[in-house]
């Protein structure tokens, strides 16, 4: 099994430690990982803003960079969702179809492909899980409160096996944080209010660390936390799963 590691733009530029944690975690799990140096943005920002036609070049370059791998894995539910569900705008060659079918968010890959839930991590803190909209409702990494399905959560399966970690149950555990990419720019006031609501839920529940599988959501929440000097820390789930204190 050869895996191509996809690191989204904002992680590459602002949170390189998340990319490093993802690589180290996959290697600990015995995965043969390669990082194609020519990779760039998957095209999601353009697509989300209504400029899908202009994103085709980024989509084709993504295919060119990752076509030789058995799986593509990335620490971002929203970017992986874009690859799987929005690459229909380019010609559906066998290479494109293969990439769309074999692209996985990190937690989904560990649980569903590798068949593991205990990765040998330790993290002695009270943790609150933020479930991003793309991961939860797009990639179906968990059940949604508005549906009557049996409860499940891919991220919780992993966090529940982390030694000394206390996973805190929130009051509104699958509510949007308000980021939504460019939504946070064009609808700033609504975005901020939604983010503050999510932070309040974590604070009221006694959470020390907010985690999730989408650092774009965590970036939004972290900005609000820092601006208001609140006693919370935001960490990507890859950093927790890679922690072996």
C-alpha positions as a LaTeX table, in Angstrom:
\begin{tabular}{lrrr}
\hline
Residue & $x$ (\AA) & $y$ (\AA) & $z$ (\AA) \\
\hline
Unk1 & 0.00 & 0.00 & 0.00 \\
Unk2 & 1.45 & 3.33 & $-1.10$ \\
Unk3 & $-0.17$ & 6.48 & 0.31 \\
Unk4 & 0.17 & 10.00 & $-1.04$ \\
Unk5 & 0.04 & 12.55 & 1.76 \\
Unk6 & $-2.06$ & 15.59 & 0.90 \\
Unk7 & $-1.46$ & 18.64 & 3.10 \\
Unk8 & $-3.96$ & 21.50 & 2.57 \\
Unk9 & $-2.73$ & 25.05 & 1.92 \\
Unk10 & $-3.63$ & 26.55 & 5.29 \\
Unk11 & $-1.99$ & 23.69 & 7.19 \\
Unk12 & 1.13 & 24.00 & 5.06 \\
Unk13 & 1.34 & 27.74 & 5.67 \\
Unk14 & $-0.02$ & 28.18 & 9.21 \\
Unk15 & $-0.04$ & 24.82 & 11.01 \\
Unk16 & 2.90 & 22.76 & 9.71 \\
Unk17 & 2.94 & 20.80 & 12.97 \\
Unk18 & $-0.34$ & 19.20 & 11.91 \\
Unk19 & 1.22 & 17.97 & 8.67 \\
Unk20 & 4.19 & 16.58 & 10.58 \\
Unk21 & 1.92 & 14.86 & 13.11 \\
Unk22 & $-0.10$ & 13.30 & 10.28 \\
Unk23 & 3.03 & 11.94 & 8.60 \\
Unk24 & 4.48 & 10.59 & 11.85 \\
Unk25 & 1.20 & 8.98 & 12.86 \\
Unk26 & 0.79 & 7.19 & 9.53 \\
Unk27 & 4.39 & 5.97 & 9.66 \\
Unk28 & 3.87 & 4.68 & 13.21 \\
Unk29 & 0.95 & 2.67 & 11.86 \\
Unk30 & 3.22 & 1.06 & 9.28 \\
Unk31 & 2.00 & 2.99 & 6.24 \\
Unk32 & 4.37 & 3.66 & 3.34 \\
Unk33 & 3.87 & 7.41 & 2.90 \\
Unk34 & 5.10 & 9.73 & 0.16 \\
Unk35 & 4.70 & 13.50 & $-0.08$ \\
Unk36 & 4.54 & 14.73 & $-3.69$ \\
Unk37 & 6.40 & 18.03 & $-3.72$ \\
Unk38 & 4.43 & 19.46 & $-6.65$ \\
Unk39 & 1.11 & 19.49 & $-4.81$ \\
Unk40 & $-0.85$ & 22.71 & $-4.46$ \\
Unk41 & $-4.38$ & 23.71 & $-3.46$ \\
Unk42 & $-7.15$ & 21.23 & $-4.33$ \\
Unk43 & $-9.29$ & 24.08 & $-5.66$ \\
Unk44 & $-11.81$ & 24.22 & $-2.83$ \\
Unk45 & $-11.66$ & 28.01 & $-2.13$ \\
Unk46 & $-12.49$ & 28.81 & $-5.76$ \\
Unk47 & $-15.23$ & 26.20 & $-5.88$ \\
Unk48 & $-16.81$ & 27.40 & $-2.63$ \\
Unk49 & $-16.86$ & 30.95 & $-3.95$ \\
Unk50 & $-18.69$ & 30.01 & $-7.15$ \\
Unk51 & $-15.66$ & 29.95 & $-9.45$ \\
Unk52 & $-15.55$ & 26.23 & $-10.19$ \\
Unk53 & $-14.54$ & 26.81 & $-13.80$ \\
Unk54 & $-11.41$ & 28.62 & $-12.62$ \\
Unk55 & $-10.58$ & 25.76 & $-10.23$ \\
Unk56 & $-10.22$ & 23.13 & $-12.97$ \\
Unk57 & $-6.48$ & 23.72 & $-13.30$ \\
Unk58 & $-5.95$ & 23.01 & $-9.61$ \\
Unk59 & $-8.09$ & 19.87 & $-9.87$ \\
Unk60 & $-6.12$ & 18.55 & $-12.83$ \\
Unk61 & $-2.81$ & 19.28 & $-11.11$ \\
Unk62 & $-4.02$ & 17.39 & $-8.05$ \\
Unk63 & $-4.75$ & 14.38 & $-10.24$ \\
Unk64 & $-1.33$ & 14.64 & $-11.86$ \\
Unk65 & 0.40 & 14.72 & $-8.48$ \\
Unk66 & $-1.54$ & 11.89 & $-6.83$ \\
Unk67 & $-2.44$ & 9.51 & $-9.66$ \\
Unk68 & 0.25 & 6.93 & $-8.85$ \\
Unk69 & $-0.85$ & 6.24 & $-5.25$ \\
Unk70 & $-3.13$ & 3.54 & $-3.91$ \\
Unk71 & $-4.69$ & 6.02 & $-1.45$ \\
Unk72 & $-4.60$ & 9.77 & $-0.87$ \\
Unk73 & $-4.85$ & 10.79 & 2.79 \\
Unk74 & $-5.21$ & 14.29 & 4.20 \\
Unk75 & $-5.87$ & 15.86 & 7.62 \\
Unk76 & $-8.84$ & 17.85 & 6.34 \\
Unk77 & $-12.41$ & 16.70 & 5.90 \\
Unk78 & $-13.37$ & 19.71 & 3.78 \\
Unk79 & $-10.53$ & 19.32 & 1.28 \\
Unk80 & $-11.06$ & 15.57 & 0.94 \\
Unk81 & $-14.78$ & 16.19 & 0.50 \\
Unk82 & $-13.98$ & 18.61 & $-2.32$ \\
Unk83 & $-11.82$ & 16.03 & $-4.08$ \\
Unk84 & $-14.43$ & 13.29 & $-3.74$ \\
Unk85 & $-17.52$ & 15.31 & $-4.59$ \\
Unk86 & $-16.45$ & 18.31 & $-6.69$ \\
Unk87 & $-13.90$ & 16.82 & $-9.05$ \\
Unk88 & $-16.88$ & 15.93 & $-11.23$ \\
Unk89 & $-16.23$ & 19.24 & $-13.03$ \\
Unk90 & $-13.26$ & 17.75 & $-14.91$ \\
Unk91 & $-13.25$ & 14.86 & $-17.38$ \\
Unk92 & $-13.90$ & 11.59 & $-15.54$ \\
Unk93 & $-10.90$ & 9.60 & $-16.72$ \\
Unk94 & $-9.97$ & 6.34 & $-14.92$ \\
Unk95 & $-7.29$ & 8.30 & $-13.02$ \\
Unk96 & $-9.79$ & 10.89 & $-11.79$ \\
Unk97 & $-12.30$ & 8.22 & $-10.76$ \\
Unk98 & $-9.60$ & 6.31 & $-8.87$ \\
Unk99 & $-8.47$ & 9.42 & $-7.00$ \\
Unk100 & $-12.04$ & 10.38 & $-6.07$ \\
Unk101 & $-12.76$ & 6.89 & $-4.77$ \\
Unk102 & $-9.47$ & 6.48 & $-2.88$ \\
Unk103 & $-9.13$ & 9.85 & $-1.14$ \\
Unk104 & $-9.63$ & 9.67 & 2.62 \\
Unk105 & $-9.71$ & 12.00 & 5.59 \\
Unk106 & $-7.11$ & 10.85 & 8.13 \\
Unk107 & $-9.47$ & 9.40 & 10.78 \\
Unk108 & $-11.59$ & 7.66 & 8.17 \\
Unk109 & $-8.48$ & 6.08 & 6.65 \\
Unk110 & $-7.21$ & 4.80 & 10.01 \\
Unk111 & $-10.53$ & 3.29 & 11.05 \\
Unk112 & $-12.01$ & 2.10 & 7.75 \\
Unk113 & $-8.94$ & 1.18 & 5.70 \\
Unk114 & $-6.35$ & 0.25 & 8.32 \\
Unk115 & $-9.01$ & $-1.17$ & 10.64 \\
Unk116 & $-7.49$ & 0.43 & 13.76 \\
Unk117 & $-8.97$ & 2.45 & 16.61 \\
Unk118 & $-6.15$ & 2.27 & 19.18 \\
Unk119 & $-3.07$ & 4.05 & 17.83 \\
Unk120 & $-1.12$ & 3.93 & 21.10 \\
Unk121 & $-1.62$ & 7.59 & 21.98 \\
Unk122 & $-1.73$ & 9.24 & 25.39 \\
Unk123 & $-3.21$ & 12.66 & 26.16 \\
Unk124 & $-4.12$ & 13.50 & 29.79 \\
Unk125 & $-6.64$ & 16.28 & 29.17 \\
Unk126 & $-10.37$ & 16.97 & 28.97 \\
Unk127 & $-11.13$ & 17.15 & 25.27 \\
Unk128 & $-14.12$ & 18.45 & 23.35 \\
Unk129 & $-14.65$ & 17.23 & 19.78 \\
Unk130 & $-15.80$ & 19.70 & 17.14 \\
Unk131 & $-17.40$ & 17.84 & 14.25 \\
Unk132 & $-17.02$ & 19.81 & 11.04 \\
Unk133 & $-19.94$ & 19.99 & 8.62 \\
Unk134 & $-18.00$ & 18.58 & 5.67 \\
Unk135 & $-16.70$ & 15.65 & 7.70 \\
Unk136 & $-19.95$ & 14.92 & 9.52 \\
Unk137 & $-22.55$ & 15.43 & 6.83 \\
Unk138 & $-20.39$ & 15.25 & 3.73 \\
Unk139 & $-18.02$ & 12.36 & 4.42 \\
Unk140 & $-20.41$ & 10.80 & 6.97 \\
Unk141 & $-17.75$ & 10.43 & 9.65 \\
Unk142 & $-20.52$ & 10.31 & 12.22 \\
Unk143 & $-24.27$ & 10.28 & 12.75 \\
Unk144 & $-26.16$ & 13.57 & 12.82 \\
Unk145 & $-28.55$ & 14.67 & 15.57 \\
Unk146 & $-31.25$ & 15.56 & 13.02 \\
Unk147 & $-31.42$ & 11.93 & 11.83 \\
Unk148 & $-32.69$ & 8.85 & 13.66 \\
Unk149 & $-29.70$ & 6.67 & 12.70 \\
Unk150 & $-27.74$ & 4.56 & 15.15 \\
Unk151 & $-25.09$ & 6.72 & 16.81 \\
Unk152 & $-21.51$ & 6.47 & 15.59 \\
Unk153 & $-18.46$ & 8.69 & 15.26 \\
Unk154 & $-15.20$ & 7.79 & 13.55 \\
Unk155 & $-13.30$ & 10.47 & 15.47 \\
Unk156 & $-14.75$ & 9.35 & 18.81 \\
Unk157 & $-13.76$ & 5.76 & 18.09 \\
Unk158 & $-10.14$ & 6.93 & 17.98 \\
Unk159 & $-10.29$ & 9.42 & 20.85 \\
Unk160 & $-11.97$ & 6.94 & 23.17 \\
Unk161 & $-8.90$ & 4.71 & 22.91 \\
Unk162 & $-6.39$ & 7.46 & 23.80 \\
Unk163 & $-4.90$ & 6.77 & 27.22 \\
Unk164 & $-5.86$ & 9.27 & 29.98 \\
Unk165 & $-7.98$ & 11.36 & 27.60 \\
Unk166 & $-11.41$ & 12.35 & 28.91 \\
Unk167 & $-13.77$ & 12.97 & 26.01 \\
Unk168 & $-16.36$ & 15.49 & 27.17 \\
Unk169 & $-19.94$ & 15.20 & 25.88 \\
Unk170 & $-21.17$ & 18.58 & 24.64 \\
Unk171 & $-24.71$ & 19.94 & 24.73 \\
Unk172 & $-24.83$ & 20.64 & 20.96 \\
Unk173 & $-22.13$ & 18.37 & 19.66 \\
Unk174 & $-22.70$ & 18.53 & 15.92 \\
Unk175 & $-23.45$ & 22.22 & 15.42 \\
Unk176 & $-21.57$ & 24.28 & 12.81 \\
Unk177 & $-18.81$ & 26.59 & 14.06 \\
Unk178 & $-19.71$ & 29.28 & 11.52 \\
Unk179 & $-16.46$ & 29.25 & 9.54 \\
Unk180 & $-17.65$ & 27.98 & 6.16 \\
Unk181 & $-14.60$ & 29.24 & 4.28 \\
Unk182 & $-15.51$ & 32.50 & 2.56 \\
Unk183 & $-18.78$ & 32.57 & 4.55 \\
Unk184 & $-16.72$ & 33.90 & 7.47 \\
Unk185 & $-15.65$ & 36.81 & 5.25 \\
Unk186 & $-18.96$ & 37.70 & 3.63 \\
Unk187 & $-21.10$ & 37.01 & 6.72 \\
Unk188 & $-18.65$ & 38.00 & 9.43 \\
Unk189 & $-21.14$ & 38.85 & 12.19 \\
Unk190 & $-23.11$ & 35.60 & 11.82 \\
Unk191 & $-19.88$ & 33.60 & 11.59 \\
Unk192 & $-18.50$ & 35.12 & 14.78 \\
Unk193 & $-21.75$ & 34.57 & 16.69 \\
Unk194 & $-21.86$ & 30.91 & 15.66 \\
Unk195 & $-18.23$ & 30.45 & 16.67 \\
Unk196 & $-18.80$ & 32.05 & 20.06 \\
Unk197 & $-21.75$ & 29.73 & 20.67 \\
Unk198 & $-19.56$ & 26.68 & 20.03 \\
Unk199 & $-16.80$ & 27.97 & 22.31 \\
Unk200 & $-19.32$ & 28.64 & 25.09 \\
Unk201 & $-20.56$ & 25.06 & 24.85 \\
Unk202 & $-17.01$ & 23.76 & 25.32 \\
Unk203 & $-16.27$ & 26.13 & 28.20 \\
Unk204 & $-19.53$ & 25.33 & 29.99 \\
Unk205 & $-18.72$ & 21.63 & 29.66 \\
Unk206 & $-15.27$ & 21.96 & 31.28 \\
Unk207 & $-13.23$ & 21.31 & 28.14 \\
Unk208 & $-9.49$ & 22.08 & 28.16 \\
Unk209 & $-8.69$ & 21.28 & 24.51 \\
Unk210 & $-10.92$ & 21.56 & 21.44 \\
Unk211 & $-10.03$ & 19.11 & 18.69 \\
Unk212 & $-11.40$ & 18.12 & 15.31 \\
Unk213 & $-10.50$ & 16.72 & 11.91 \\
Unk214 & $-10.71$ & 20.09 & 10.10 \\
Unk215 & $-8.17$ & 22.72 & 11.08 \\
Unk216 & $-10.08$ & 25.36 & 9.12 \\
Unk217 & $-12.85$ & 25.12 & 11.73 \\
Unk218 & $-10.29$ & 24.98 & 14.54 \\
Unk219 & $-8.53$ & 28.04 & 13.08 \\
Unk220 & $-11.79$ & 29.98 & 13.23 \\
Unk221 & $-12.47$ & 28.92 & 16.82 \\
Unk222 & $-8.85$ & 29.49 & 17.86 \\
Unk223 & $-8.99$ & 33.07 & 16.55 \\
Unk224 & $-12.05$ & 33.82 & 18.66 \\
Unk225 & $-10.54$ & 32.09 & 21.71 \\
Unk226 & $-7.32$ & 34.09 & 21.46 \\
Unk227 & $-9.08$ & 37.38 & 20.82 \\
Unk228 & $-11.18$ & 36.91 & 23.95 \\
Unk229 & $-8.34$ & 35.48 & 26.09 \\
Unk230 & $-10.32$ & 32.34 & 26.92 \\
Unk231 & $-8.82$ & 29.30 & 28.68 \\
Unk232 & $-9.04$ & 26.86 & 25.78 \\
Unk233 & $-6.53$ & 25.35 & 23.39 \\
Unk234 & $-7.26$ & 24.16 & 19.85 \\
Unk235 & $-5.40$ & 21.11 & 18.51 \\
Unk236 & $-5.95$ & 19.03 & 15.40 \\
Unk237 & $-6.88$ & 15.43 & 16.13 \\
Unk238 & $-3.69$ & 14.26 & 14.38 \\
Unk239 & $-1.62$ & 16.00 & 17.05 \\
Unk240 & $-3.51$ & 14.19 & 19.83 \\
Unk241 & $-3.36$ & 10.79 & 18.12 \\
Unk242 & 0.37 & 11.27 & 17.55 \\
Unk243 & 0.97 & 12.21 & 21.18 \\
Unk244 & 2.70 & 9.52 & 23.27 \\
Unk245 & 3.52 & 11.26 & 26.57 \\
\hline
\end{tabular}
